[in-house]
Amino acid sequence: MVTKYLNQGRLKVALLVFTCACFWGLSFYATKVALAAGINEIELLSIRWSIGAITFVLMTLTRVVKVDFKGKSIRRAIYVAMLQPCFYSIFETWGIGLLTTSESSLFIATIPLMVLITGKVFFKKNFSRRTGISIIIALLGVSTCIVFADGFSFKGKFFGYLIISVAVLLGALYCHASAHASETFSAMEMTFVMTVSGAAFFNAANLAMGGRFAWALLADADFKVILAVIFLGICCSCICYIIFNYVLSVMNPASASNLISNSTTAIGVISGIVLAGDSFGLYTIIGLLMTIGGIWLASIDENIDTTQVTK
């Protein structure tokens, strides 16, 4: 798939896709680093999205990106932002704290499949038998990595699996809601609303829960933690969405979302093994290949953008 776009002179696009996948793939490890330092989930989200919002606002003021809300009601965009980043990020970050880096990335990788399932259940969108088989293959891949991992205990991690599964569901519902909002707002306008809403929501929640002031969290933190938080804010909460929205505008949406999803999963698992010391073995490889293969088959067969589902 990458070769196709390189042959068309799309080296820039290919590099952007790879950059986005690297950032999102490493976000699982960065989140683990911040949580291990004693920063709780809401505190981390408040500073992460504050950094993301400030970055995006500065880019808007300097006209690096352009937004125009004249004559538009942002209520619909705010509804979308409540799904993601607000509620989605809570369950994703909470789940990452309860699971390994590899487990988290594999679960999140199934969002494109959940888009298909929720489309069928809630919006009467049909998919083929091949796609159904693809979904089963991917889910079996996730199960293989988890069940055959060293020290696996379903009883001990059931709550973590449940929490991260809620994040997957919210992520899929966000895709459907975003498709409707895209009729009114550009990709950059949606990203602007998402970052600002996320910052406002999580800072308000943090204060209401008696959490520490976001910027004070980094005062006594070591360099590794500070770097992880800044990385999550600038790279994952801001730049990745800008890159992804741009890529969607110049590539086939199904190809773009499929490529980024597969790459993110692979990098997430690899970073967990190399940086976080997650268990690794034959079943990890088999499960990873099954998960990526299932997502790829489902996306290609339906020829849809599983991240920004169209009506």
Phi and psi restraints in degrees (value plus and minus 20) as a CYANA .aco file:
   2 VAL   PHI     -83.2   -43.2
   2 VAL   PSI     -61.1   -21.1
   3 THR   PHI     -78.5   -38.5
   3 THR   PSI     -58.1   -18.1
   4 LYS   PHI     -76.4   -36.4
   4 LYS   PSI     -64.5   -24.5
   5 TYR   PHI     -98.1   -58.1
   5 TYR   PSI     -49.4    -9.4
   6 LEU   PHI     -86.2   -46.2
   6 LEU   PSI     -59.6   -19.6
   7 ASN   PHI     -84.4   -44.4
   7 ASN   PSI     -43.1    -3.1
   8 GLN   PHI    -112.9   -72.9
   8 GLN   PSI      -7.1    32.9
   9 GLY   PHI      55.3    95.3
   9 GLY   PSI       6.8    46.8
  10 ARG   PHI    -122.6   -82.6
  10 ARG   PSI      22.1    62.1
  11 LEU   PHI     -79.5   -39.5
  11 LEU   PSI     -59.8   -19.8
  12 LYS   PHI     -78.8   -38.8
  12 LYS   PSI     -64.3   -24.3
  13 VAL   PHI     -84.9   -44.9
  13 VAL   PSI     -63.6   -23.6
  14 ALA   PHI     -81.4   -41.4
  14 ALA   PSI     -60.5   -20.5
  15 LEU   PHI     -87.2   -47.2
  15 LEU   PSI     -57.7   -17.7
  16 LEU   PHI     -85.7   -45.7
  16 LEU   PSI     -61.8   -21.8
  17 VAL   PHI     -80.4   -40.4
  17 VAL   PSI     -65.5   -25.5
  18 PHE   PHI     -83.8   -43.8
  18 PHE   PSI     -60.8   -20.8
  19 THR   PHI     -81.8   -41.8
  19 THR   PSI     -66.3   -26.3
  20 CYS   PHI     -81.2   -41.2
  20 CYS   PSI     -65.3   -25.3
  21 ALA   PHI     -83.2   -43.2
  21 ALA   PSI     -58.9   -18.9
  22 CYS   PHI     -83.7   -43.7
  22 CYS   PSI     -66.1   -26.1
  23 PHE   PHI     -81.7   -41.7
  23 PHE   PSI     -71.8   -31.8
  24 TRP   PHI     -87.6   -47.6
  24 TRP   PSI     -53.9   -13.9
  25 GLY   PHI     -86.1   -46.1
  25 GLY   PSI     -56.4   -16.4
  26 LEU   PHI    -101.3   -61.3
  26 LEU   PSI     -32.1     7.9
  27 SER   PHI     -83.5   -43.5
  27 SER   PSI     -50.2   -10.2
  28 PHE   PHI     -84.8   -44.8
  28 PHE   PSI     -64.4   -24.4
  29 TYR   PHI     -87.5   -47.5
  29 TYR   PSI     -62.2   -22.2
  30 ALA   PHI     -81.2   -41.2
  30 ALA   PSI     -59.0   -19.0
  31 THR   PHI     -84.2   -44.2
  31 THR   PSI     -61.9   -21.9
  32 LYS   PHI     -81.6   -41.6
  32 LYS   PSI     -59.8   -19.8
  33 VAL   PHI     -81.7   -41.7
  33 VAL   PSI     -66.3   -26.3
  34 ALA   PHI     -86.7   -46.7
  34 ALA   PSI     -63.0   -23.0
  35 LEU   PHI     -87.1   -47.1
  35 LEU   PSI     -56.3   -16.3
  36 ALA   PHI     -87.1   -47.1
  36 ALA   PSI     -40.3    -0.3
  37 ALA   PHI    -103.8   -63.8
  37 ALA   PSI     -19.3    20.7
  38 GLY   PHI      80.3   120.3
  38 GLY   PSI     -18.0    22.0
  39 ILE   PHI    -103.0   -63.0
  39 ILE   PSI     104.7   144.7
  40 ASN   PHI     -99.8   -59.8
  40 ASN   PSI     153.5   193.5
  41 GLU   PHI     -80.1   -40.1
  41 GLU   PSI     -66.5   -26.5
  42 ILE   PHI     -88.6   -48.6
  42 ILE   PSI     -59.2   -19.2
  43 GLU   PHI     -82.0   -42.0
  43 GLU   PSI     -62.5   -22.5
  44 LEU   PHI     -84.4   -44.4
  44 LEU   PSI     -63.2   -23.2
  45 LEU   PHI     -86.7   -46.7
  45 LEU   PSI     -55.0   -15.0
  46 SER   PHI     -85.0   -45.0
  46 SER   PSI     -63.9   -23.9
  47 ILE   PHI     -98.2   -58.2
  47 ILE   PSI     -54.0   -14.0
  48 ARG   PHI     -81.9   -41.9
  48 ARG   PSI     -68.8   -28.8
  49 TRP   PHI     -98.0   -58.0
  49 TRP   PSI     -42.3    -2.3
  50 SER   PHI     -86.0   -46.0
  50 SER   PSI     -64.9   -24.9
  51 ILE   PHI     -83.5   -43.5
  51 ILE   PSI     -62.2   -22.2
  52 GLY   PHI     -82.5   -42.5
  52 GLY   PSI     -62.8   -22.8
  53 ALA   PHI     -86.6   -46.6
  53 ALA   PSI     -64.3   -24.3
  54 ILE   PHI     -81.0   -41.0
  54 ILE   PSI     -62.8   -22.8
  55 THR   PHI     -81.0   -41.0
  55 THR   PSI     -65.5   -25.5
  56 PHE   PHI     -89.1   -49.1
  56 PHE   PSI     -60.0   -20.0
  57 VAL   PHI     -81.9   -41.9
  57 VAL   PSI     -63.1   -23.1
  58 LEU   PHI     -82.7   -42.7
  58 LEU   PSI     -58.7   -18.7
  59 MET   PHI     -87.4   -47.4
  59 MET   PSI     -52.6   -12.6
  60 THR   PHI     -91.4   -51.4
  60 THR   PSI     -64.4   -24.4
  61 LEU   PHI     -84.0   -44.0
  61 LEU   PSI     -53.1   -13.1
  62 THR   PHI    -110.8   -70.8
  62 THR   PSI     -13.3    26.7
  63 ARG   PHI      42.0    82.0
  63 ARG   PSI       6.0    46.0
  64 VAL   PHI     -87.3   -47.3
  64 VAL   PSI     -58.2   -18.2
  65 VAL   PHI    -146.1  -106.1
  65 VAL   PSI     136.5   176.5
  66 LYS   PHI    -142.8  -102.8
  66 LYS   PSI     115.3   155.3
  67 VAL   PHI    -152.3  -112.3
  67 VAL   PSI     131.0   171.0
  68 ASP   PHI    -168.3  -128.3
  68 ASP   PSI      88.6   128.6
  69 PHE   PHI    -122.2   -82.2
  69 PHE   PSI      -8.7    31.3
  70 LYS   PHI     -83.3   -43.3
  70 LYS   PSI     109.0   149.0
  71 GLY   PHI      54.1    94.1
  71 GLY   PSI     -10.2    29.8
  72 LYS   PHI    -136.8   -96.8
  72 LYS   PSI     117.1   157.1
  73 SER   PHI    -108.2   -68.2
  73 SER   PSI     100.1   140.1
  74 ILE   PHI    -103.7   -63.7
  74 ILE   PSI     -15.7    24.3
  75 ARG   PHI     -78.2   -38.2
  75 ARG   PSI     -64.5   -24.5
  76 ARG   PHI     -82.5   -42.5
  76 ARG   PSI     -60.4   -20.4
  77 ALA   PHI     -85.4   -45.4
  77 ALA   PSI     -56.5   -16.5
  78 ILE   PHI     -87.1   -47.1
  78 ILE   PSI     -57.9   -17.9
  79 TYR   PHI     -78.1   -38.1
  79 TYR   PSI     -63.3   -23.3
  80 VAL   PHI     -83.8   -43.8
  80 VAL   PSI     -62.8   -22.8
  81 ALA   PHI     -84.2   -44.2
  81 ALA   PSI     -48.2    -8.2
  82 MET   PHI     -86.3   -46.3
  82 MET   PSI     -54.3   -14.3
  83 LEU   PHI     -90.3   -50.3
  83 LEU   PSI     -68.4   -28.4
  84 GLN   PHI    -166.9  -126.9
  84 GLN   PSI      99.8   139.8
  85 PRO   PHI    -114.0   -74.0
  85 PRO   PSI     -33.1     6.9
  86 CYS   PHI     -76.9   -36.9
  86 CYS   PSI     -92.4   -52.4
  87 PHE   PHI     -93.5   -53.5
  87 PHE   PSI     -59.0   -19.0
  88 TYR   PHI     -78.6   -38.6
  88 TYR   PSI     -67.2   -27.2
  89 SER   PHI     -84.0   -44.0
  89 SER   PSI     -53.2   -13.2
  90 ILE   PHI     -81.0   -41.0
  90 ILE   PSI     -70.8   -30.8
  91 PHE   PHI     -92.7   -52.7
  91 PHE   PSI     -54.7   -14.7
  92 GLU   PHI     -84.5   -44.5
  92 GLU   PSI     -70.5   -30.5
  93 THR   PHI     -84.3   -44.3
  93 THR   PSI     -60.6   -20.6
  94 TRP   PHI     -81.1   -41.1
  94 TRP   PSI     -65.7   -25.7
  95 GLY   PHI     -85.7   -45.7
  95 GLY   PSI     -60.4   -20.4
  96 ILE   PHI     -79.9   -39.9
  96 ILE   PSI     -56.9   -16.9
  97 GLY   PHI     -87.3   -47.3
  97 GLY   PSI     -41.9    -1.9
  98 LEU   PHI    -118.7   -78.7
  98 LEU   PSI     -33.8     6.2
  99 LEU   PHI    -142.5  -102.5
  99 LEU   PSI     155.4   195.4
 100 THR   PHI     -99.1   -59.1
 100 THR   PSI     145.1   185.1
 101 THR   PHI     -79.9   -39.9
 101 THR   PSI     -62.9   -22.9
 102 SER   PHI     -85.2   -45.2
 102 SER   PSI     -65.4   -25.4
 103 GLU   PHI     -79.9   -39.9
 103 GLU   PSI     -64.8   -24.8
 104 SER   PHI     -81.3   -41.3
 104 SER   PSI     -67.0   -27.0
 105 SER   PHI     -85.3   -45.3
 105 SER   PSI     -55.2   -15.2
 106 LEU   PHI     -88.6   -48.6
 106 LEU   PSI     -60.6   -20.6
 107 PHE   PHI     -83.9   -43.9
 107 PHE   PSI     -68.4   -28.4
 108 ILE   PHI     -82.5   -42.5
 108 ILE   PSI     -48.2    -8.2
 109 ALA   PHI     -85.0   -45.0
 109 ALA   PSI     -37.5     2.5
 110 THR   PHI    -106.6   -66.6
 110 THR   PSI     -16.6    23.4
 111 ILE   PHI     -76.6   -36.6
 111 ILE   PSI     -64.2   -24.2
 112 PRO   PHI     -76.9   -36.9
 112 PRO   PSI     -54.9   -14.9
 113 LEU   PHI     -91.9   -51.9
 113 LEU   PSI     -57.9   -17.9
 114 MET   PHI     -86.1   -46.1
 114 MET   PSI     -49.4    -9.4
 115 VAL   PHI     -80.2   -40.2
 115 VAL   PSI     -64.2   -24.2
 116 LEU   PHI     -85.2   -45.2
 116 LEU   PSI     -62.4   -22.4
 117 ILE   PHI     -86.0   -46.0
 117 ILE   PSI     -68.3   -28.3
 118 THR   PHI     -87.0   -47.0
 118 THR   PSI     -51.4   -11.4
 119 GLY   PHI     -83.0   -43.0
 119 GLY   PSI     -58.5   -18.5
 120 LYS   PHI     -90.9   -50.9
 120 LYS   PSI     -65.0   -25.0
 121 VAL   PHI     -94.0   -54.0
 121 VAL   PSI     -67.1   -27.1
 122 PHE   PHI    -117.4   -77.4
 122 PHE   PSI     -47.3    -7.3
 123 PHE   PHI    -141.4  -101.4
 123 PHE   PSI      -8.6    31.4
 124 LYS   PHI      36.8    76.8
 124 LYS   PSI      13.5    53.5
 125 LYS   PHI    -109.1   -69.1
 125 LYS   PSI     103.0   143.0
 126 ASN   PHI    -106.4   -66.4
 126 ASN   PSI     132.0   172.0
 127 PHE   PHI    -156.9  -116.9
 127 PHE   PSI     139.3   179.3
 128 SER   PHI     -96.1   -56.1
 128 SER   PSI     149.4   189.4
 129 ARG   PHI     -82.5   -42.5
 129 ARG   PSI     -57.7   -17.7
 130 ARG   PHI     -81.3   -41.3
 130 ARG   PSI     -60.1   -20.1
 131 THR   PHI     -85.3   -45.3
 131 THR   PSI     -59.4   -19.4
 132 GLY   PHI     -79.9   -39.9
 132 GLY   PSI     -62.6   -22.6
 133 ILE   PHI     -84.8   -44.8
 133 ILE   PSI     -58.3   -18.3
 134 SER   PHI     -82.1   -42.1
 134 SER   PSI     -60.5   -20.5
 135 ILE   PHI     -81.4   -41.4
 135 ILE   PSI     -64.7   -24.7
 136 ILE   PHI     -83.0   -43.0
 136 ILE   PSI     -61.8   -21.8
 137 ILE   PHI     -80.5   -40.5
 137 ILE   PSI     -66.1   -26.1
 138 ALA   PHI     -84.8   -44.8
 138 ALA   PSI     -63.3   -23.3
 139 LEU   PHI     -85.8   -45.8
 139 LEU   PSI     -56.3   -16.3
 140 LEU   PHI     -85.6   -45.6
 140 LEU   PSI     -53.9   -13.9
 141 GLY   PHI     -83.6   -43.6
 141 GLY   PSI     -65.3   -25.3
 142 VAL   PHI     -80.8   -40.8
 142 VAL   PSI     -64.8   -24.8
 143 SER   PHI     -82.2   -42.2
 143 SER   PSI     -59.2   -19.2
 144 THR   PHI     -81.9   -41.9
 144 THR   PSI     -65.8   -25.8
 145 CYS   PHI     -82.0   -42.0
 145 CYS   PSI     -58.0   -18.0
 146 ILE   PHI     -99.2   -59.2
 146 ILE   PSI     -71.2   -31.2
 147 VAL   PHI     -85.3   -45.3
 147 VAL   PSI     -56.1   -16.1
 148 PHE   PHI    -115.5   -75.5
 148 PHE   PSI     -11.1    28.9
 149 ALA   PHI     -92.8   -52.8
 149 ALA   PSI     130.2   170.2
 150 ASP   PHI     -82.3   -42.3
 150 ASP   PSI     114.5   154.5
 151 GLY   PHI      55.1    95.1
 151 GLY   PSI      -2.5    37.5
 152 PHE   PHI     -83.5   -43.5
 152 PHE   PSI     115.3   155.3
 153 SER   PHI    -165.5  -125.5
 153 SER   PSI      85.2   125.2
 154 PHE   PHI     -81.1   -41.1
 154 PHE   PSI     -59.1   -19.1
 155 LYS   PHI     -84.2   -44.2
 155 LYS   PSI     -60.8   -20.8
 156 GLY   PHI     -92.9   -52.9
 156 GLY   PSI     -45.8    -5.8
 157 LYS   PHI    -137.0   -97.0
 157 LYS   PSI     -12.9    27.1
 158 PHE   PHI     -75.8   -35.8
 158 PHE   PSI     -62.9   -22.9
 159 PHE   PHI     -83.3   -43.3
 159 PHE   PSI     -59.7   -19.7
 160 GLY   PHI     -83.8   -43.8
 160 GLY   PSI     -62.3   -22.3
 161 TYR   PHI     -83.1   -43.1
 161 TYR   PSI     -59.0   -19.0
 162 LEU   PHI     -84.9   -44.9
 162 LEU   PSI     -64.9   -24.9
 163 ILE   PHI     -83.9   -43.9
 163 ILE   PSI     -65.6   -25.6
 164 ILE   PHI     -88.9   -48.9
 164 ILE   PSI     -47.8    -7.8
 165 SER   PHI     -88.4   -48.4
 165 SER   PSI     -55.9   -15.9
 166 VAL   PHI     -83.1   -43.1
 166 VAL   PSI     -59.5   -19.5
 167 ALA   PHI     -81.3   -41.3
 167 ALA   PSI     -61.5   -21.5
 168 VAL   PHI     -81.4   -41.4
 168 VAL   PSI     -63.9   -23.9
 169 LEU   PHI     -82.8   -42.8
 169 LEU   PSI     -65.4   -25.4
 170 LEU   PHI     -83.8   -43.8
 170 LEU   PSI     -58.3   -18.3
 171 GLY   PHI     -82.8   -42.8
 171 GLY   PSI     -58.4   -18.4
 172 ALA   PHI     -88.8   -48.8
 172 ALA   PSI     -62.9   -22.9
 173 LEU   PHI     -84.4   -44.4
 173 LEU   PSI     -54.5   -14.5
 174 TYR   PHI     -79.6   -39.6
 174 TYR   PSI     -60.9   -20.9
 175 CYS   PHI     -79.6   -39.6
 175 CYS   PSI     -63.4   -23.4
 176 HIS   PHI     -86.2   -46.2
 176 HIS   PSI     -64.4   -24.4
 177 ALA   PHI     -85.3   -45.3
 177 ALA   PSI     -58.2   -18.2
 178 SER   PHI     -85.5   -45.5
 178 SER   PSI     -53.1   -13.1
 179 ALA   PHI     -81.3   -41.3
 179 ALA   PSI     -60.4   -20.4
 180 HIS   PHI     -88.9   -48.9
 180 HIS   PSI     -61.8   -21.8
 181 ALA   PHI     -86.4   -46.4
 181 ALA   PSI     -47.2    -7.2
 182 SER   PHI     -87.1   -47.1
 182 SER   PSI     -33.5     6.5
 183 GLU   PHI     -88.9   -48.9
 183 GLU   PSI     -43.1    -3.1
 184 THR   PHI    -129.3   -89.3
 184 THR   PSI     -58.3   -18.3
 185 PHE   PHI    -133.3   -93.3
 185 PHE   PSI     127.4   167.4
 186 SER   PHI     -96.7   -56.7
 186 SER   PSI     147.6   187.6
 187 ALA   PHI     -80.9   -40.9
 187 ALA   PSI     -60.0   -20.0
 188 MET   PHI     -87.5   -47.5
 188 MET   PSI     -57.8   -17.8
 189 GLU   PHI     -85.4   -45.4
 189 GLU   PSI     -59.5   -19.5
 190 MET   PHI     -85.0   -45.0
 190 MET   PSI     -60.9   -20.9
 191 THR   PHI     -84.2   -44.2
 191 THR   PSI     -59.4   -19.4
 192 PHE   PHI     -79.8   -39.8
 192 PHE   PSI     -69.1   -29.1
 193 VAL   PHI     -83.7   -43.7
 193 VAL   PSI     -59.1   -19.1
 194 MET   PHI     -83.4   -43.4
 194 MET   PSI     -66.8   -26.8
 195 THR   PHI     -88.6   -48.6
 195 THR   PSI     -63.3   -23.3
 196 VAL   PHI     -88.0   -48.0
 196 VAL   PSI     -63.2   -23.2
 197 SER   PHI     -83.7   -43.7
 197 SER   PSI     -60.9   -20.9
 198 GLY   PHI     -81.8   -41.8
 198 GLY   PSI     -63.5   -23.5
 199 ALA   PHI     -83.2   -43.2
 199 ALA   PSI     -65.9   -25.9
 200 ALA   PHI     -84.8   -44.8
 200 ALA   PSI     -64.9   -24.9
 201 PHE   PHI     -84.0   -44.0
 201 PHE   PSI     -69.2   -29.2
 202 PHE   PHI     -95.2   -55.2
 202 PHE   PSI     -51.5   -11.5
 203 ASN   PHI     -88.4   -48.4
 203 ASN   PSI     -60.0   -20.0
 204 ALA   PHI     -84.4   -44.4
 204 ALA   PSI     -63.4   -23.4
 205 ALA   PHI     -84.5   -44.5
 205 ALA   PSI     -60.0   -20.0
 206 ASN   PHI     -83.6   -43.6
 206 ASN   PSI     -64.1   -24.1
 207 LEU   PHI     -86.6   -46.6
 207 LEU   PSI     -60.0   -20.0
 208 ALA   PHI     -84.4   -44.4
 208 ALA   PSI     -51.0   -11.0
 209 MET   PHI    -111.8   -71.8
 209 MET   PSI     -13.9    26.1
 210 GLY   PHI      54.0    94.0
 210 GLY   PSI       4.3    44.3
 211 GLY   PHI     -94.2   -54.2
 211 GLY   PSI     148.9   188.9
 212 ARG   PHI     -95.3   -55.3
 212 ARG   PSI     129.4   169.4
 213 PHE   PHI     -79.6   -39.6
 213 PHE   PSI     114.3   154.3
 214 ALA   PHI     -70.3   -30.3
 214 ALA   PSI     -71.0   -31.0
 215 TRP   PHI     -91.9   -51.9
 215 TRP   PSI     -43.7    -3.7
 216 ALA   PHI     -90.5   -50.5
 216 ALA   PSI     -39.6     0.4
 217 LEU   PHI     -83.0   -43.0
 217 LEU   PSI     -49.6    -9.6
 218 LEU   PHI    -111.6   -71.6
 218 LEU   PSI     -27.1    12.9
 219 ALA   PHI     -79.8   -39.8
 219 ALA   PSI     -62.7   -22.7
 220 ASP   PHI    -125.5   -85.5
 220 ASP   PSI     -12.7    27.3
 221 ALA   PHI    -100.4   -60.4
 221 ALA   PSI     132.5   172.5
 222 ASP   PHI    -100.2   -60.2
 222 ASP   PSI     151.7   191.7
 223 PHE   PHI     -81.1   -41.1
 223 PHE   PSI     -57.8   -17.8
 224 LYS   PHI     -81.3   -41.3
 224 LYS   PSI     -61.7   -21.7
 225 VAL   PHI     -89.0   -49.0
 225 VAL   PSI     -64.6   -24.6
 226 ILE   PHI     -79.2   -39.2
 226 ILE   PSI     -63.8   -23.8
 227 LEU   PHI     -83.4   -43.4
 227 LEU   PSI     -60.5   -20.5
 228 ALA   PHI     -83.2   -43.2
 228 ALA   PSI     -63.6   -23.6
 229 VAL   PHI     -87.6   -47.6
 229 VAL   PSI     -64.8   -24.8
 230 ILE   PHI     -82.6   -42.6
 230 ILE   PSI     -60.2   -20.2
 231 PHE   PHI     -79.9   -39.9
 231 PHE   PSI     -65.5   -25.5
 232 LEU   PHI     -83.5   -43.5
 232 LEU   PSI     -59.8   -19.8
 233 GLY   PHI     -92.0   -52.0
 233 GLY   PSI     -72.9   -32.9
 234 ILE   PHI     -99.0   -59.0
 234 ILE   PSI     -70.3   -30.3
 235 CYS   PHI     -98.2   -58.2
 235 CYS   PSI     -66.1   -26.1
 236 CYS   PHI    -109.7   -69.7
 236 CYS   PSI     -54.8   -14.8
 237 SER   PHI    -111.7   -71.7
 237 SER   PSI     -33.6     6.4
 238 CYS   PHI    -145.7  -105.7
 238 CYS   PSI     -85.8   -45.8
 239 ILE   PHI     -82.2   -42.2
 239 ILE   PSI     -60.7   -20.7
 240 CYS   PHI     -80.4   -40.4
 240 CYS   PSI     -60.8   -20.8
 241 TYR   PHI     -88.2   -48.2
 241 TYR   PSI     -57.0   -17.0
 242 ILE   PHI     -84.7   -44.7
 242 ILE   PSI     -66.0   -26.0
 243 ILE   PHI     -81.4   -41.4
 243 ILE   PSI     -66.9   -26.9
 244 PHE   PHI     -82.0   -42.0
 244 PHE   PSI     -62.9   -22.9
 245 ASN   PHI     -84.7   -44.7
 245 ASN   PSI     -57.5   -17.5
 246 TYR   PHI     -86.2   -46.2
 246 TYR   PSI     -65.9   -25.9
 247 VAL   PHI     -79.5   -39.5
 247 VAL   PSI     -60.3   -20.3
 248 LEU   PHI     -82.7   -42.7
 248 LEU   PSI     -46.3    -6.3
 249 SER   PHI    -101.4   -61.4
 249 SER   PSI     -36.5     3.5
 250 VAL   PHI    -140.3  -100.3
 250 VAL   PSI     -31.3     8.7
 251 MET   PHI    -136.3   -96.3
 251 MET   PSI     142.4   182.4
 252 ASN   PHI     -78.7   -38.7
 252 ASN   PSI     104.6   144.6
 253 PRO   PHI     -74.1   -34.1
 253 PRO   PSI     -62.2   -22.2
 254 ALA   PHI     -83.3   -43.3
 254 ALA   PSI     -62.4   -22.4
 255 SER   PHI     -85.5   -45.5
 255 SER   PSI     -61.1   -21.1
 256 ALA   PHI     -84.3   -44.3
 256 ALA   PSI     -71.5   -31.5
 257 SER   PHI     -86.4   -46.4
 257 SER   PSI     -58.4   -18.4
 258 ASN   PHI     -84.3   -44.3
 258 ASN   PSI     -65.7   -25.7
 259 LEU   PHI     -83.8   -43.8
 259 LEU   PSI     -66.0   -26.0
 260 ILE   PHI     -86.0   -46.0
 260 ILE   PSI     -61.3   -21.3
 261 SER   PHI     -81.5   -41.5
 261 SER   PSI     -68.4   -28.4
 262 ASN   PHI     -82.6   -42.6
 262 ASN   PSI     -64.7   -24.7
 263 SER   PHI     -85.2   -45.2
 263 SER   PSI     -60.9   -20.9
 264 THR   PHI     -82.2   -42.2
 264 THR   PSI     -62.5   -22.5
 265 THR   PHI     -81.2   -41.2
 265 THR   PSI     -68.2   -28.2
 266 ALA   PHI     -81.1   -41.1
 266 ALA   PSI     -65.7   -25.7
 267 ILE   PHI     -87.8   -47.8
 267 ILE   PSI     -56.2   -16.2
 268 GLY   PHI     -82.7   -42.7
 268 GLY   PSI     -64.6   -24.6
 269 VAL   PHI     -87.2   -47.2
 269 VAL   PSI     -64.6   -24.6
 270 ILE   PHI     -82.3   -42.3
 270 ILE   PSI     -62.7   -22.7
 271 SER   PHI     -84.9   -44.9
 271 SER   PSI     -54.8   -14.8
 272 GLY   PHI     -84.7   -44.7
 272 GLY   PSI     -59.3   -19.3
 273 ILE   PHI     -92.0   -52.0
 273 ILE   PSI     -66.8   -26.8
 274 VAL   PHI     -97.7   -57.7
 274 VAL   PSI     -65.1   -25.1
 275 LEU   PHI    -114.3   -74.3
 275 LEU   PSI     -56.5   -16.5
 276 ALA   PHI    -121.7   -81.7
 276 ALA   PSI     -27.3    12.7
 277 GLY   PHI      54.7    94.7
 277 GLY   PSI       6.4    46.4
 278 ASP   PHI     -83.3   -43.3
 278 ASP   PSI     132.4   172.4
 279 SER   PHI     -84.3   -44.3
 279 SER   PSI     129.1   169.1
 280 PHE   PHI    -164.4  -124.4
 280 PHE   PSI     115.7   155.7
 281 GLY   PHI    -187.0  -147.0
 281 GLY   PSI    -189.7  -149.7
 282 LEU   PHI     -79.4   -39.4
 282 LEU   PSI     -61.5   -21.5
 283 TYR   PHI     -88.7   -48.7
 283 TYR   PSI     -47.6    -7.6
 284 THR   PHI     -84.1   -44.1
 284 THR   PSI     -64.5   -24.5
 285 ILE   PHI     -84.6   -44.6
 285 ILE   PSI     -65.9   -25.9
 286 ILE   PHI     -81.9   -41.9
 286 ILE   PSI     -67.2   -27.2
 287 GLY   PHI     -83.5   -43.5
 287 GLY   PSI     -60.8   -20.8
 288 LEU   PHI     -83.4   -43.4
 288 LEU   PSI     -64.3   -24.3
 289 LEU   PHI     -85.1   -45.1
 289 LEU   PSI     -57.9   -17.9
 290 MET   PHI     -85.5   -45.5
 290 MET   PSI     -62.1   -22.1
 291 THR   PHI     -84.5   -44.5
 291 THR   PSI     -69.9   -29.9
 292 ILE   PHI     -83.6   -43.6
 292 ILE   PSI     -62.0   -22.0
 293 GLY   PHI     -83.0   -43.0
 293 GLY   PSI     -62.1   -22.1
 294 GLY   PHI     -83.6   -43.6
 294 GLY   PSI     -63.7   -23.7
 295 ILE   PHI     -83.7   -43.7
 295 ILE   PSI     -62.8   -22.8
 296 TRP   PHI     -83.1   -43.1
 296 TRP   PSI     -66.6   -26.6
 297 LEU   PHI     -83.3   -43.3
 297 LEU   PSI     -61.6   -21.6
 298 ALA   PHI     -85.2   -45.2
 298 ALA   PSI     -63.2   -23.2
 299 SER   PHI     -87.0   -47.0
 299 SER   PSI     -63.9   -23.9
 300 ILE   PHI     -88.2   -48.2
 300 ILE   PSI     -61.0   -21.0
 301 ASP   PHI     -84.9   -44.9
 301 ASP   PSI     -59.6   -19.6
 302 GLU   PHI    -105.6   -65.6
 302 GLU   PSI     -40.7    -0.7
 303 ASN   PHI      33.2    73.2
 303 ASN   PSI      26.1    66.1
 304 ILE   PHI    -146.3  -106.3
 304 ILE   PSI     143.6   183.6
 305 ASP   PHI    -108.3   -68.3
 305 ASP   PSI      86.3   126.3
 306 THR   PHI     -97.8   -57.8
 306 THR   PSI     -19.2    20.8
 307 THR   PHI    -126.1   -86.1
 307 THR   PSI     -52.8   -12.8
 308 GLN   PHI    -147.8  -107.8
 308 GLN   PSI      57.2    97.2
 309 VAL   PHI     -84.0   -44.0
 309 VAL   PSI     111.4   151.4
 310 THR   PHI    -109.2   -69.2
 310 THR   PSI     138.1   178.1
